[in-house]
Amino acid sequence: MATDAGARALRLDRYGLYEGARADLVLLDCIEPAEAVAAIPDRALVIKAGKISVTTRVDTRRGPGR
């Protein structure tokens, strides 16, 4: 993890990936990974501290009119 060294420098205990650790998740509406940083994609789902805080309906159908 990119932030492990910073957490050690700040002497943060129980930081990182381990069973029972706090985990947040953001699901982005992207087709290619580069879109996550190059575009401003919709957030389809946000989970913070184990609870859903944002949901956005995303129409993933492709075809005429889309």
All heavy atoms as a GROMACS GRO file, in nm:
protein
  492
    1MET      N    1   0.084  -0.118   0.000
    1MET     CA    2   0.000   0.000   0.000
    1MET      C    3   0.088   0.125   0.000
    1MET      O    4   0.187   0.132   0.071
    1MET     CB    5  -0.091   0.001   0.121
    1MET     CG    6  -0.190  -0.114   0.126
    1MET     SD    7  -0.284  -0.112   0.278
    1MET     CE    8  -0.404   0.010   0.237
    2ALA      N    9   0.046   0.221  -0.074
    2ALA     CA   10   0.124   0.344  -0.085
    2ALA      C   11   0.128   0.424   0.044
    2ALA      O   12   0.219   0.501   0.066
    2ALA     CB   13   0.066   0.431  -0.196
    3THR      N   14   0.033   0.405   0.132
    3THR     CA   15   0.027   0.486   0.254
    3THR      C   16   0.082   0.415   0.377
    3THR      O   17   0.076   0.469   0.487
    3THR     CB   18  -0.118   0.530   0.281
    3THR    OG1   19  -0.201   0.414   0.289
    3THR    CG2   20  -0.169   0.621   0.170
    4ASP      N   21   0.135   0.295   0.362
    4ASP     CA   22   0.190   0.222   0.477
    4ASP      C   23   0.305   0.298   0.542
    4ASP      O   24   0.312   0.308   0.665
    4ASP     CB   25   0.239   0.083   0.436
    4ASP     CG   26   0.126  -0.018   0.432
    4ASP    OD1   27   0.020   0.009   0.491
    4ASP    OD2   28   0.146  -0.123   0.370
    5ALA      N   29   0.396   0.353   0.462
    5ALA     CA   30   0.511   0.424   0.519
    5ALA      C   31   0.465   0.547   0.596
    5ALA      O   32   0.518   0.576   0.705
    5ALA     CB   33   0.609   0.463   0.409
    6GLY      N   34   0.368   0.619   0.543
    6GLY     CA   35   0.314   0.735   0.612
    6GLY      C   36   0.249   0.698   0.744
    6GLY      O   37   0.265   0.767   0.845
    7ALA      N   38   0.176   0.586   0.745
    7ALA     CA   39   0.111   0.541   0.868
    7ALA      C   40   0.216   0.502   0.973
    7ALA      O   41   0.201   0.532   1.092
    7ALA     CB   42   0.020   0.422   0.839
    8ARG      N   43   0.324   0.438   0.928
    8ARG     CA   44   0.432   0.403   1.023
    8ARG      C   45   0.497   0.530   1.078
    8ARG      O   46   0.526   0.538   1.198
    8ARG     CB   47   0.536   0.315   0.955
    8ARG     CG   48   0.494   0.169   0.946
    8ARG     CD   49   0.611   0.078   0.909
    8ARG     NE   50   0.677   0.118   0.785
    8ARG     CZ   51   0.639   0.080   0.663
    8ARG    NH1   52   0.534   0.002   0.648
    8ARG    NH2   53   0.707   0.119   0.557
    9ALA      N   54   0.518   0.629   0.992
    9ALA     CA   55   0.580   0.754   1.037
    9ALA      C   56   0.494   0.826   1.141
    9ALA      O   57   0.545   0.889   1.233
    9ALA     CB   58   0.606   0.846   0.918
   10LEU      N   59   0.362   0.812   1.126
   10LEU     CA   60   0.269   0.874   1.221
   10LEU      C   61   0.238   0.783   1.340
   10LEU      O   62   0.158   0.817   1.426
   10LEU     CB   63   0.138   0.911   1.150
   10LEU     CG   64   0.150   1.020   1.045
   10LEU    CD1   65   0.019   1.033   0.967
   10LEU    CD2   66   0.187   1.152   1.109
   11ARG      N   67   0.301   0.666   1.339
   11ARG     CA   68   0.283   0.566   1.446
   11ARG      C   69   0.137   0.526   1.464
   11ARG      O   70   0.088   0.515   1.576
   11ARG     CB   71   0.343   0.616   1.577
   11ARG     CG   72   0.492   0.637   1.565
   11ARG     CD   73   0.552   0.683   1.692
   11ARG     NE   74   0.695   0.707   1.668
   11ARG     CZ   75   0.770   0.780   1.745
   11ARG    NH1   76   0.720   0.836   1.853
   11ARG    NH2   77   0.897   0.797   1.717
   12LEU      N   78   0.069   0.507   1.353
   12LEU     CA   79  -0.069   0.462   1.356
   12LEU      C   80  -0.072   0.310   1.373
   12LEU      O   81  -0.015   0.237   1.292
   12LEU     CB   82  -0.143   0.501   1.227
   12LEU     CG   83  -0.157   0.650   1.201
   12LEU    CD1   84  -0.224   0.672   1.066
   12LEU    CD2   85  -0.236   0.717   1.311
   13ASP      N   86  -0.136   0.264   1.476
   13ASP     CA   87  -0.149   0.120   1.500
   13ASP      C   88  -0.263   0.062   1.418
   13ASP      O   89  -0.359   0.131   1.385
   13ASP     CB   90  -0.176   0.093   1.648
   13ASP     CG   91  -0.058   0.129   1.735
   13ASP    OD1   92   0.056   0.125   1.686
   13ASP    OD2   93  -0.081   0.162   1.854
   14ARG      N   94  -0.253  -0.063   1.387
   14ARG     CA   95  -0.358  -0.138   1.320
   14ARG      C   96  -0.402  -0.070   1.191
   14ARG      O   97  -0.520  -0.055   1.163
   14ARG     CB   98  -0.478  -0.162   1.412
   14ARG     CG   99  -0.442  -0.219   1.545
   14ARG     CD  100  -0.492  -0.353   1.586
   14ARG     NE  101  -0.615  -0.399   1.528
   14ARG     CZ  102  -0.627  -0.521   1.478
   14ARG    NH1  103  -0.525  -0.604   1.478
   14ARG    NH2  104  -0.740  -0.561   1.429
   15TYR      N  105  -0.306  -0.027   1.110
   15TYR     CA  106  -0.334   0.033   0.981
   15TYR      C  107  -0.298  -0.066   0.872
   15TYR      O  108  -0.197  -0.134   0.881
   15TYR     CB  109  -0.252   0.162   0.962
   15TYR     CG  110  -0.281   0.229   0.829
   15TYR    CD1  111  -0.385   0.317   0.817
   15TYR    CD2  112  -0.205   0.199   0.717
   15TYR    CE1  113  -0.413   0.377   0.696
   15TYR    CE2  114  -0.232   0.258   0.596
   15TYR     CZ  115  -0.337   0.347   0.586
   15TYR     OH  116  -0.366   0.405   0.466
   16GLY      N  117  -0.379  -0.077   0.768
   16GLY     CA  118  -0.348  -0.163   0.655
   16GLY      C  119  -0.456  -0.267   0.632
   16GLY      O  120  -0.569  -0.254   0.680
   17LEU      N  121  -0.421  -0.369   0.558
   17LEU     CA  122  -0.515  -0.476   0.526
   17LEU      C  123  -0.499  -0.591   0.624
   17LEU      O  124  -0.392  -0.649   0.636
   17LEU     CB  125  -0.490  -0.528   0.384
   17LEU     CG  126  -0.521  -0.431   0.271
   17LEU    CD1  127  -0.480  -0.491   0.138
   17LEU    CD2  128  -0.668  -0.395   0.271
   18TYR      N  129  -0.606  -0.620   0.694
   18TYR     CA  130  -0.608  -0.734   0.784
   18TYR      C  131  -0.754  -0.768   0.810
   18TYR      O  132  -0.844  -0.685   0.789
   18TYR     CB  133  -0.534  -0.705   0.915
   18TYR     CG  134  -0.584  -0.584   0.989
   18TYR    CD1  135  -0.688  -0.594   1.081
   18TYR    CD2  136  -0.531  -0.458   0.964
   18TYR    CE1  137  -0.735  -0.482   1.147
   18TYR    CE2  138  -0.578  -0.346   1.029
   18TYR     CZ  139  -0.681  -0.359   1.122
   18TYR     OH  140  -0.728  -0.248   1.186
   19GLU      N  141  -0.780  -0.888   0.856
   19GLU     CA  142  -0.917  -0.930   0.885
   19GLU      C  143  -0.978  -0.839   0.992
   19GLU      O  144  -0.917  -0.814   1.095
   19GLU     CB  145  -0.918  -1.074   0.933
   19GLU     CG  146  -1.058  -1.128   0.952
   19GLU     CD  147  -1.060  -1.275   0.991
   19GLU    OE1  148  -0.963  -1.347   0.957
   19GLU    OE2  149  -1.158  -1.316   1.054
   20GLY      N  150  -1.096  -0.788   0.961
   20GLY     CA  151  -1.165  -0.700   1.054
   20GLY      C  152  -1.131  -0.553   1.039
   20GLY      O  153  -1.186  -0.469   1.109
   21ALA      N  154  -1.040  -0.522   0.947
   21ALA     CA  155  -1.000  -0.382   0.926
   21ALA      C  156  -1.115  -0.303   0.863
   21ALA      O  157  -1.197  -0.357   0.790
   21ALA     CB  158  -0.878  -0.374   0.835
   22ARG      N  159  -1.119  -0.175   0.892
   22ARG     CA  160  -1.218  -0.087   0.830
   22ARG      C  161  -1.186  -0.077   0.681
   22ARG      O  162  -1.070  -0.060   0.643
   22ARG     CB  163  -1.209   0.051   0.894
   22ARG     CG  164  -1.306   0.147   0.835
   22ARG     CD  165  -1.293   0.280   0.904
   22ARG     NE  166  -1.365   0.380   0.828
   22ARG     CZ  167  -1.407   0.492   0.877
   22ARG    NH1  168  -1.384   0.521   1.002
   22ARG    NH2  169  -1.472   0.577   0.802
   23ALA      N  170  -1.287  -0.088   0.599
   23ALA     CA  171  -1.265  -0.083   0.454
   23ALA      C  172  -1.370   0.005   0.389
   23ALA      O  173  -1.488  -0.005   0.420
   23ALA     CB  174  -1.270  -0.223   0.395
   24ASP      N  175  -1.326   0.094   0.302
   24ASP     CA  176  -1.414   0.178   0.224
   24ASP      C  177  -1.400   0.137   0.078
   24ASP      O  178  -1.294   0.090   0.036
   24ASP     CB  179  -1.378   0.326   0.240
   24ASP     CG  180  -1.386   0.373   0.385
   24ASP    OD1  181  -1.465   0.315   0.462
   24ASP    OD2  182  -1.314   0.466   0.420
   25LEU      N  183  -1.506   0.155   0.001
   25LEU     CA  184  -1.506   0.115  -0.139
   25LEU      C  185  -1.582   0.217  -0.221
   25LEU      O  186  -1.689   0.262  -0.180
   25LEU     CB  187  -1.573  -0.023  -0.154
   25LEU     CG  188  -1.597  -0.072  -0.295
   25LEU    CD1  189  -1.468  -0.120  -0.357
   25LEU    CD2  190  -1.701  -0.181  -0.297
   26VAL      N  191  -1.526   0.253  -0.337
   26VAL     CA  192  -1.596   0.338  -0.433
   26VAL      C  193  -1.597   0.264  -0.566
   26VAL      O  194  -1.492   0.226  -0.618
   26VAL     CB  195  -1.525   0.475  -0.450
   26VAL    CG1  196  -1.596   0.558  -0.556
   26VAL    CG2  197  -1.519   0.549  -0.318
   27LEU      N  198  -1.716   0.240  -0.619
   27LEU     CA  199  -1.734   0.173  -0.747
   27LEU      C  200  -1.765   0.280  -0.851
   27LEU      O  201  -1.862   0.354  -0.837
   27LEU     CB  202  -1.848   0.071  -0.738
   27LEU     CG  203  -1.880  -0.006  -0.864
   27LEU    CD1  204  -1.762  -0.095  -0.903
   27LEU    CD2  205  -2.004  -0.089  -0.845
   28LEU      N  206  -1.679   0.291  -0.953
   28LEU     CA  207  -1.693   0.394  -1.056
   28LEU      C  208  -1.751   0.335  -1.183
   28LEU      O  209  -1.724   0.220  -1.217
   28LEU     CB  210  -1.558   0.458  -1.086
   28LEU     CG  211  -1.488   0.523  -0.967
   28LEU    CD1  212  -1.348   0.568  -1.008
   28LEU    CD2  213  -1.568   0.640  -0.914
   29ASP      N  214  -1.827   0.416  -1.256
   29ASP     CA  215  -1.884   0.374  -1.384
   29ASP      C  216  -1.784   0.401  -1.495
   29ASP      O  217  -1.784   0.508  -1.556
   29ASP     CB  218  -2.015   0.450  -1.410
   29ASP     CG  219  -2.082   0.406  -1.539
   29ASP    OD1  220  -2.059   0.291  -1.582
   29ASP    OD2  221  -2.157   0.487  -1.596
   30CYS      N  222  -1.694   0.306  -1.519
   30CYS     CA  223  -1.589   0.318  -1.621
   30CYS      C  224  -1.582   0.190  -1.702
   30CYS      O  225  -1.613   0.083  -1.654
   30CYS     CB  226  -1.453   0.338  -1.556
   30CYS     SG  227  -1.438   0.486  -1.458
   31ILE      N  228  -1.537   0.206  -1.825
   31ILE     CA  229  -1.511   0.088  -1.908
   31ILE      C  230  -1.363   0.054  -1.903
   31ILE      O  231  -1.325  -0.061  -1.889
   31ILE     CB  232  -1.558   0.113  -2.053
   31ILE    CG1  233  -1.710   0.129  -2.055
   31ILE    CG2  234  -1.514  -0.001  -2.144
   31ILE    CD1  235  -1.767   0.170  -2.189
   32GLU      N  236  -1.278   0.155  -1.913
   32GLU     CA  237  -1.133   0.137  -1.908
   32GLU      C  238  -1.078   0.192  -1.776
   32GLU      O  239  -1.126   0.295  -1.728
   32GLU     CB  240  -1.066   0.211  -2.025
   32GLU     CG  241  -1.108   0.163  -2.161
   32GLU     CD  242  -1.058   0.023  -2.190
   32GLU    OE1  243  -0.949  -0.012  -2.142
   32GLU    OE2  244  -1.128  -0.051  -2.260
   33PRO      N  245  -0.976   0.128  -1.718
   33PRO     CA  246  -0.919   0.178  -1.593
   33PRO      C  247  -0.870   0.323  -1.599
   33PRO      O  248  -0.883   0.397  -1.503
   33PRO     CB  249  -0.802   0.083  -1.567
   33PRO     CG  250  -0.838  -0.042  -1.638
   33PRO     CD  251  -0.915   0.002  -1.759
   34ALA      N  252  -0.820   0.366  -1.715
   34ALA     CA  253  -0.770   0.503  -1.728
   34ALA      C  254  -0.881   0.606  -1.708
   34ALA      O  255  -0.855   0.719  -1.667
   34ALA     CB  256  -0.704   0.522  -1.863
   35GLU      N  257  -1.005   0.568  -1.736
   35GLU     CA  258  -1.117   0.660  -1.717
   35GLU      C  259  -1.133   0.702  -1.571
   35GLU      O  260  -1.182   0.812  -1.543
   35GLU     CB  261  -1.247   0.596  -1.764
   35GLU     CG  262  -1.262   0.583  -1.912
   35GLU     CD  263  -1.395   0.521  -1.947
   35GLU    OE1  264  -1.498   0.592  -1.941
   35GLU    OE2  265  -1.396   0.401  -1.979
   36ALA      N  266  -1.092   0.618  -1.480
   36ALA     CA  267  -1.107   0.648  -1.337
   36ALA      C  268  -1.027   0.771  -1.297
   36ALA      O  269  -1.064   0.840  -1.203
   36ALA     CB  270  -1.065   0.527  -1.254
   37VAL      N  271  -0.917   0.799  -1.370
   37VAL     CA  272  -0.836   0.916  -1.336
   37VAL      C  273  -0.844   1.026  -1.443
   37VAL      O  274  -0.825   1.142  -1.412
   37VAL     CB  275  -0.687   0.877  -1.313
   37VAL    CG1  276  -0.674   0.793  -1.188
   37VAL    CG2  277  -0.629   0.807  -1.432
   38ALA      N  278  -0.873   0.990  -1.568
   38ALA     CA  279  -0.873   1.088  -1.676
   38ALA      C  280  -1.009   1.157  -1.693
   38ALA      O  281  -1.015   1.270  -1.739
   38ALA     CB  282  -0.833   1.022  -1.807
   39ALA      N  283  -1.114   1.090  -1.654
   39ALA     CA  284  -1.249   1.145  -1.667
   39ALA      C  285  -1.304   1.172  -1.526
   39ALA      O  286  -1.236   1.148  -1.427
   39ALA     CB  287  -1.338   1.046  -1.742
   40ILE      N  288  -1.424   1.219  -1.521
   40ILE     CA  289  -1.492   1.233  -1.392
   40ILE      C  290  -1.613   1.140  -1.396
   40ILE      O  291  -1.725   1.181  -1.425
   40ILE     CB  292  -1.535   1.379  -1.366
   40ILE    CG1  293  -1.414   1.470  -1.373
   40ILE    CG2  294  -1.604   1.391  -1.230
   40ILE    CD1  295  -1.447   1.617  -1.364
   41PRO      N  296  -1.590   1.009  -1.370
   41PRO     CA  297  -1.698   0.912  -1.383
   41PRO      C  298  -1.798   0.922  -1.268
   41PRO      O  299  -1.766   0.970  -1.159
   41PRO     CB  300  -1.626   0.778  -1.380
   41PRO     CG  301  -1.503   0.805  -1.301
   41PRO     CD  302  -1.464   0.947  -1.331
   42ASP      N  303  -1.920   0.877  -1.295
   42ASP     CA  304  -2.021   0.869  -1.189
   42ASP      C  305  -1.979   0.767  -1.085
   42ASP      O  306  -1.917   0.665  -1.118
   42ASP     CB  307  -2.157   0.827  -1.246
   42ASP     CG  308  -2.221   0.935  -1.330
   42ASP    OD1  309  -2.190   1.054  -1.304
   42ASP    OD2  310  -2.301   0.901  -1.418
   43ARG      N  311  -2.011   0.794  -0.961
   43ARG     CA  312  -1.991   0.695  -0.855
   43ARG      C  313  -2.115   0.609  -0.850
   43ARG      O  314  -2.224   0.657  -0.818
   43ARG     CB  315  -1.968   0.764  -0.720
   43ARG     CG  316  -1.837   0.839  -0.715
   43ARG     CD  317  -1.832   0.923  -0.594
   43ARG     NE  318  -1.936   1.026  -0.610
   43ARG     CZ  319  -1.953   1.128  -0.532
   43ARG    NH1  320  -1.874   1.146  -0.430
   43ARG    NH2  321  -2.049   1.215  -0.553
   44ALA      N  322  -2.102   0.483  -0.884
   44ALA     CA  323  -2.216   0.393  -0.885
   44ALA      C  324  -2.252   0.348  -0.744
   44ALA      O  325  -2.368   0.327  -0.712
   44ALA     CB  326  -2.187   0.273  -0.974
   45LEU      N  327  -2.151   0.335  -0.659
   45LEU     CA  328  -2.172   0.286  -0.522
   45LEU      C  329  -2.058   0.333  -0.434
   45LEU      O  330  -1.942   0.328  -0.475
   45LEU     CB  331  -2.176   0.132  -0.523
   45LEU     CG  332  -2.192   0.063  -0.389
   45LEU    CD1  333  -2.331   0.083  -0.333
   45LEU    CD2  334  -2.163  -0.085  -0.403
   46VAL      N  335  -2.090   0.378  -0.315
   46VAL     CA  336  -1.989   0.416  -0.217
   46VAL      C  337  -2.023   0.346  -0.086
   46VAL      O  338  -2.135   0.358  -0.036
   46VAL     CB  339  -1.983   0.568  -0.194
   46VAL    CG1  340  -1.882   0.602  -0.085
   46VAL    CG2  341  -1.949   0.642  -0.322
   47ILE      N  342  -1.927   0.271  -0.033
   47ILE     CA  343  -1.943   0.206   0.096
   47ILE      C  344  -1.839   0.266   0.189
   47ILE      O  345  -1.720   0.262   0.160
   47ILE     CB  346  -1.926   0.053   0.086
   47ILE    CG1  347  -2.032  -0.005  -0.008
   47ILE    CG2  348  -1.934  -0.010   0.225
   47ILE    CD1  349  -2.016  -0.152  -0.034
   48LYS      N  350  -1.884   0.322   0.299
   48LYS     CA  351  -1.796   0.388   0.396
   48LYS      C  352  -1.823   0.325   0.532
   48LYS      O  353  -1.936   0.321   0.578
   48LYS     CB  354  -1.825   0.538   0.399
   48LYS     CG  355  -1.742   0.614   0.494
   48LYS     CD  356  -1.637   0.690   0.419
   48LYS     CE  357  -1.563   0.781   0.515
   48LYS     NZ  358  -1.423   0.762   0.509
   49ALA      N  359  -1.719   0.275   0.594
   49ALA     CA  360  -1.730   0.211   0.726
   49ALA      C  361  -1.834   0.100   0.726
   49ALA      O  362  -1.908   0.082   0.821
   49ALA     CB  363  -1.760   0.315   0.833
   50GLY      N  364  -1.842   0.028   0.614
   50GLY     CA  365  -1.931  -0.087   0.606
   50GLY      C  366  -2.076  -0.054   0.575
   50GLY      O  367  -2.160  -0.142   0.571
   51LYS      N  368  -2.109   0.072   0.552
   51LYS     CA  369  -2.247   0.112   0.522
   51LYS      C  370  -2.252   0.181   0.385
   51LYS      O  371  -2.165   0.261   0.354
   51LYS     CB  372  -2.299   0.206   0.629
   51LYS     CG  373  -2.306   0.144   0.767
   51LYS     CD  374  -2.374   0.236   0.864
   51LYS     CE  375  -2.365   0.188   1.005
   51LYS     NZ  376  -2.428   0.068   1.039
   52ILE      N  377  -2.355   0.150   0.308
   52ILE     CA  378  -2.373   0.214   0.178
   52ILE      C  379  -2.411   0.359   0.201
   52ILE      O  380  -2.509   0.388   0.269
   52ILE     CB  381  -2.480   0.141   0.095
   52ILE    CG1  382  -2.433  -0.002   0.063
   52ILE    CG2  383  -2.510   0.219  -0.034
   52ILE    CD1  384  -2.537  -0.086  -0.006
   53SER      N  385  -2.334   0.451   0.145
   53SER     CA  386  -2.363   0.593   0.163
   53SER      C  387  -2.409   0.660   0.034
   53SER      O  388  -2.472   0.765   0.040
   53SER     CB  389  -2.242   0.666   0.221
   53SER     OG  390  -2.134   0.661   0.134
   54VAL      N  391  -2.377   0.604  -0.082
   54VAL     CA  392  -2.420   0.660  -0.211
   54VAL      C  393  -2.453   0.546  -0.304
   54VAL      O  394  -2.378   0.449  -0.314
   54VAL     CB  395  -2.307   0.746  -0.274
   54VAL    CG1  396  -2.347   0.791  -0.414
   54VAL    CG2  397  -2.272   0.864  -0.188
   55THR      N  398  -2.566   0.556  -0.372
   55THR     CA  399  -2.597   0.464  -0.481
   55THR      C  400  -2.648   0.547  -0.598
   55THR      O  401  -2.721   0.643  -0.580
   55THR     CB  402  -2.706   0.360  -0.443
   55THR    OG1  403  -2.822   0.428  -0.401
   55THR    CG2  404  -2.658   0.266  -0.336
   56THR      N  405  -2.604   0.511  -0.716
   56THR     CA  406  -2.646   0.579  -0.837
   56THR      C  407  -2.684   0.472  -0.938
   56THR      O  408  -2.605   0.380  -0.962
   56THR     CB  409  -2.532   0.664  -0.895
   56THR    OG1  410  -2.490   0.755  -0.795
   56THR    CG2  411  -2.576   0.741  -1.017
   57ARG      N  412  -2.802   0.484  -0.993
   57ARG     CA  413  -2.843   0.387  -1.094
   57ARG      C  414  -2.765   0.418  -1.221
   57ARG      O  415  -2.767   0.530  -1.271
   57ARG     CB  416  -2.992   0.396  -1.121
   57ARG     CG  417  -3.034   0.291  -1.221
   57ARG     CD  418  -3.182   0.273  -1.219
   57ARG     NE  419  -3.213   0.165  -1.311
   57ARG     CZ  420  -3.299   0.175  -1.408
   57ARG    NH1  421  -3.369   0.285  -1.425
   57ARG    NH2  422  -3.320   0.075  -1.490
   58VAL      N  423  -2.696   0.317  -1.273
   58VAL     CA  424  -2.617   0.333  -1.393
   58VAL      C  425  -2.674   0.240  -1.500
   58VAL      O  426  -2.684   0.121  -1.479
   58VAL     CB  427  -2.468   0.298  -1.366
   58VAL    CG1  428  -2.388   0.307  -1.495
   58VAL    CG2  429  -2.412   0.390  -1.260
   59ASP      N  430  -2.713   0.297  -1.614
   59ASP     CA  431  -2.766   0.219  -1.726
   59ASP      C  432  -2.648   0.169  -1.808
   59ASP      O  433  -2.579   0.248  -1.874
   59ASP     CB  434  -2.858   0.305  -1.810
   59ASP     CG  435  -2.930   0.224  -1.918
   59ASP    OD1  436  -2.901   0.104  -1.932
   59ASP    OD2  437  -3.013   0.283  -1.987
   60THR      N  438  -2.621   0.040  -1.802
   60THR     CA  439  -2.504  -0.016  -1.872
   60THR      C  440  -2.540  -0.074  -2.008
   60THR      O  441  -2.454  -0.134  -2.073
   60THR     CB  442  -2.440  -0.126  -1.786
   60THR    OG1  443  -2.536  -0.226  -1.759
   60THR    CG2  444  -2.387  -0.069  -1.655
   61ARG      N  445  -2.661  -0.055  -2.053
   61ARG     CA  446  -2.699  -0.108  -2.186
   61ARG      C  447  -2.630  -0.028  -2.294
   61ARG      O  448  -2.613   0.092  -2.285
   61ARG     CB  449  -2.850  -0.100  -2.206
   61ARG     CG  450  -2.926  -0.191  -2.112
   61ARG     CD  451  -3.073  -0.169  -2.129
   61ARG     NE  452  -3.102  -0.035  -2.077
   61ARG     CZ  453  -3.218   0.028  -2.093
   61ARG    NH1  454  -3.314  -0.027  -2.161
   61ARG    NH2  455  -3.238   0.149  -2.043
   62ARG      N  456  -2.588  -0.096  -2.397
   62ARG     CA  457  -2.526  -0.032  -2.513
   62ARG      C  458  -2.612  -0.060  -2.636
   62ARG      O  459  -2.673  -0.164  -2.647
   62ARG     CB  460  -2.385  -0.087  -2.538
   62ARG     CG  461  -2.292  -0.068  -2.420
   62ARG     CD  462  -2.254   0.078  -2.409
   62ARG     NE  463  -2.163   0.095  -2.295
   62ARG     CZ  464  -2.169   0.197  -2.213
   62ARG    NH1  465  -2.260   0.290  -2.226
   62ARG    NH2  466  -2.084   0.208  -2.116
   63GLY      N  467  -2.615   0.034  -2.727
   63GLY     CA  468  -2.692   0.014  -2.849
   63GLY      C  469  -2.754   0.144  -2.896
   63GLY      O  470  -2.716   0.252  -2.849
   64PRO      N  471  -2.851   0.136  -2.986
   64PRO     CA  472  -2.916   0.258  -3.040
   64PRO      C  473  -2.974   0.344  -2.928
   64PRO      O  474  -3.033   0.293  -2.833
   64PRO     CB  475  -3.027   0.203  -3.130
   64PRO     CG  476  -2.984   0.064  -3.164
   64PRO     CD  477  -2.906   0.015  -3.046
   65GLY      N  478  -2.952   0.472  -2.939
   65GLY     CA  479  -3.005   0.565  -2.840
   65GLY      C  480  -2.919   0.577  -2.717
   65GLY      O  481  -2.952   0.646  -2.623
   66ARG      N  482  -2.808   0.512  -2.714
   66ARG     CA  483  -2.718   0.514  -2.597
   66ARG      C  484  -2.588   0.574  -2.635
   66ARG      O  485  -2.526   0.550  -2.729
   66ARG     CB  486  -2.693   0.375  -2.550
   66ARG     CG  487  -2.723   0.321  -2.419
   66ARG     CD  488  -2.739   0.399  -2.301
   66ARG     NE  489  -2.632   0.365  -2.207
   66ARG     CZ  490  -2.586   0.448  -2.120
   66ARG    NH1  491  -2.635   0.565  -2.108
   66ARG    NH2  492  -2.491   0.413  -2.040
   0.00000   0.00000   0.00000
